[in-house]
Amino acid sequence: MSGNDNPYSNSFGQMTAAASYGAAPAADAGSYIKDTTTATFAKDVIEESRNQPVLVDFWAPWCGPCKQLTPVLEKVVNEAQGRVKLVKMNIDDHPSIAGQLGIQSIPAVIAFVGGRPADGFMGAVPESQINQFIDRIAGPAGADQAAEIEGVLKEADELLASGDINGAAQLYGAVMQADPENAKALAGMAECMIAANQHERAREALKELPEEMAKDPAILAVSKKLDQIEEARKLGDPVALEHDLARNPDDHEARLKLAKIRNVEGRREESAEHLLYIMRKDRAFDDDGARRQLLQFFDVWGFKDPATVSARRKLSAMLFS
């Protein structure tokens, strides 16, 4: 699914999904690189390295290898987009810091992390080696964004669970803009559509996905949920089913239908209790259909859902007692 194919980049009913997310706002490339002096070294390097790693390039105007290294170093730092900063120090004008660090040959690059020297290299090394050095100091490229995406998805899940469909949709949509093939974000957006009673839109959103994305557990769970909703619509009036059960509690067919309806209404514990009742009374009903149905609900509810945890405990006690 390409960014241009992303159906969530514009609007979602009344839910806008264009929240700012992903790459940081465009910054002046110079903001990643600066010159320092003996007087400003503590602020530019020591203090700043507590926010992100700072590379200090010790150089001199007469140094040929420095002239080779500096443009490559600046290029790599700019491409790192803030994972590290570069501070340059002319040792002819400011020799004391280099002397304190025992630097006897230039160019020398020292990485400061958390206010202390952490690693370094000397000489005009190739671009690939500089990239490896930054990965070692700051972590692989993309690691920060991956962690940020997970945090945003967790927040979106919490908003959806609390009933804030708009807020959740904005966050899921923002992740989809940054990572169009993020299955969890797509599944979350589909859940928002379901919560907004836009079932057909949710079904449409899950069509024609890349094979790997279509097989993601989150996508499969939402697809099953849509199937369950569609089935429940055909099962009749829940009030009439409740009336049938009041007259005959062992009308397992009515109870199974009511369990499916209560499930799509979000009354999961009640739904599970109906199925467990059938199992206690007649495991042979519908070829153990109540247990099979309960396991299908678990797939949709998720392993950690309180209703799953509770019903699974009761199911285990029933099967293995």
N, C-alpha and C positions, 0 to 999 in steps of 0.2 A: 504494500500500500504506500504510494508515494505521498509526499506532502500535499501535492495538488489534488489527490484523491481523498484527502481527509475530510469527511463530511462534518467534522466538529469544529473546523477552523473559523466558521462564521457565526452561526447561531444554532440554538437548540430550543425551538419553541420560544419561550420567554427566558430561557437559560442561555446567557452568553457564555461562550467557551473560549474567549479570546484573552484570558488573563495573561499578564506578562510572565514569562517563565523561560527557563533554559539558559541560553547564553547570557552572560552579564551584559548590561548596557554598554554600547560601544564606548571605549575609553581611548583617550589620546595615547598613542603608542609611547609617547615620551613619559607617560605616568608610570611605566614599568622600569624606566631607566633614568638615572640621575648621577651627577658628579657629587663627590663629597670632599670634605676637608677634615683636618685633624679636629677642628672645633665642632663639626657637625656629625662626626663619625658615630658617636654614641646614639644620637637621635635617628640618623639615617640607617644605621645598621643594627646596633644592639637592640634598640627599642622596636624597630620595625620587624626584626626577625622573630619577634614574639607573635606576630600576626601571620606571617608566611615566610618561607625561607628567603634569605637575601644572599645573592652571590656578589662578592666583592672582587672586582677586576683590578689588580695592582699592575700598573703600566707606566711607561715613560715615553715621551715624544720621540726619543732617539732609537727606540726598540723596534726593529724590523718585524720580529714575530708578533709583537703586540698589534701592529698595524694589520697583520693577517688575521689574528684571532678576533679582534674587537668587532668588526662588522658581522662575522659569523655568530658570535656570542649574542650580539644585539638582535639579530634575526631570530635566533632560537628563543630568546627570552620574550620577544614580542609575540611569537607564535604560541607561546605557552599561556598567553592571555591571563596573566596574573597569578599563575601557580607559583611563580618565583618573581622576585624583583632583582634588578641589576644595579649595583652602585659601583662607580668607577673612581679610582683614586690614583692620581698622578704622584708617584713616589718621589719625583724630583722636587715638587713643591711641598709634599707632605710625607717625609720619610719615616716619621717616628712610629706610626702604626705598623708599617711593614717590618720595621726593626723589632718591635715588640713581638710580632708573630714569627720572627725568625726567617722571614722570606729573603733569600739570597739570590734568587734568579727570577726573572720575569719573561713573559707574562705569567702571573700566578693568579688563580681564581680560588677563593676560599668561600665555602658556603657556611653561613651562620644560621642556626636554627635554635629558637628559644633563647636567644641572647648569647649563644656560645658557638665557637667554630665547630663544625660537624664533619666536614670533608673538604676535599679540594683537589686540584690538578695543576700541573705546570706545563707550559709550552703551548704552541699553536696546534691544538688537537683538532681533528675533523669534526664536522657538524654532527655526525652520527654519535660520536663519543660524548659530545656535549648533551645531546638528547638523552642518552643513557644516564649521564650524570644527574640531570634534572629529574628523570624518572626515579632515580635512586633516592634523591633528596626529598622530592615533593610527592612521590607516588605516581603510578602510571597515569597517563593522560586519560581523562574520562572518569576516573575513580570518584572525583568530587561530585560530578554531575550525576553519576549513578546513585550515590548516597543521597543526593538532594532529591532525585526522582522518587526514591523509596520513601523519603520523609513526606513528600507532597502526596503520594498515593495513600500513605497511612492517614494523613490529615483528611483527605477526601473521603476515605472509608468511614472515618469517625463522623464527618458531617452528614454523610448519607444515612448512617445508622441513627443519627439524632433527628433526621427528618429534614435537614437543610439540603434539599435537592439542588437548588440554585447554586449554593456554595460548592457542593461536591462536583457538579457538572463543570463549573468554571475550572476547578483544579484538574479534573480528569482531561478536559479539553486542552488545557495548557500543556499537560504532559504529552498529549497526542501531537501537539504542534512541535514540541521538542524532539519527540521520538515516535513517529507515526506508526511503528510496528510494535508498540508496547502493549502486549496482550492484556495486562492488568488494567491499564487505563481504558482500553476499549471495552473490556467487560464492565468496568465501573460506569462508563458512559451509558452502556446498554441498561445497566441496573437503574440509572437515573431515569431513562426513558420508560422503563417498566413502572417505576414509582410514580411517574407522571401520567400513567395510563396510556402511553404511546407504544403499545406492544408491536404494532406493525413496523414502526420506525426502528425499534430495537431489533426485530427480526431482519430487517433490511440491512442494518449496520453490520450484521454478522455474516452476510453473504459474500461469497467470492473472496475470501481471505487467503493469504499465502498458506500453504499446507502446514508449515510449522506453527504458524499463529493459530490456525483453526484447531489444532490439536492441543493447544494450551489448556490446562485444567480449568482456568478461570473462564475461558470462552466456552468450554464444554458445559460447565456448570450453568452459565446463563442460558445456553441453548436448551438444556434440560428444563430449566425453570420456565422458559417460554412454552415448551411442550406441555408442562404440567398445567400452566394457566389455560392453554387452549383446551386441554382435556377437561378441566374443571368446569368450563363454561357449558359443557354438554351434559353435566351430571345432574341437573335438576335444581330444585329449590331447597336450600339447606334447612329452611323452617319445616318443610314437609318431611325431610329426612329425619330431623329431630323428632317429629311427631311419630313417625314410623318406629323409631327406636324406643320411644316412651312406651309404645304398645308392645313391642317385642325387642328387648335388648339384644337378642341373639340373631337379629336380622343383619348378618355379616355383610351382605351386599350393600345395604343402606349405610352401614357403618364405614365401609371402605370408601364409598363415594363421599361421605361427609368428611372423612379424614383428608381426602384430596382437596376438597373445597376449603377446609380450614387451613390447610397448608398454604394455598395461594393467597388467603386472606392474611397471612402472617401469623396465624395462631398455631405456631409450631408445636408447642408442648401439648396442646389439646389434640392436634392431629396425631402426634406420636402415641398418646394414650389410647386413642381409638384403635390404632393398629396393634398395640400391645394387648389390648383387650381381646381382639380377635385371635391373636396367637395363643393367649392363655386358654381360650375356649375351644379352639379348633385349628390346630396347626395344618390340617389337611385342606382347609378351605382354600379354594382357588390355587391348589398345588403350592401351599405355603406362600400365597400371594401377599399376605400382610407383611411378612418379613422382607420379601423382595421389594415391596413398596417402601418400607421404612429405610432400607439401604439406599434406595434411589433418592429419598429425601436427604439422607446424610451427605450424599455427593453434592447436592445443591447447597445445603446449609453450611457445609464446611466442617472440618474436623474439630475446630475449636469453638464452634457455636455452642452456647449453653444448652440449647435444646438437643443438639447432637450428643453432647457429653452426658446429659441426664438420661436420654433414651437409650444410648449405647450401654450405659451402666445397667439399666433395667433389663435390657435385652440379654446381656451377658449373664446376669443372675438367673434369668429364665432358662437360658440354653444350657448352662453349666452347673446349675444347682443340683 
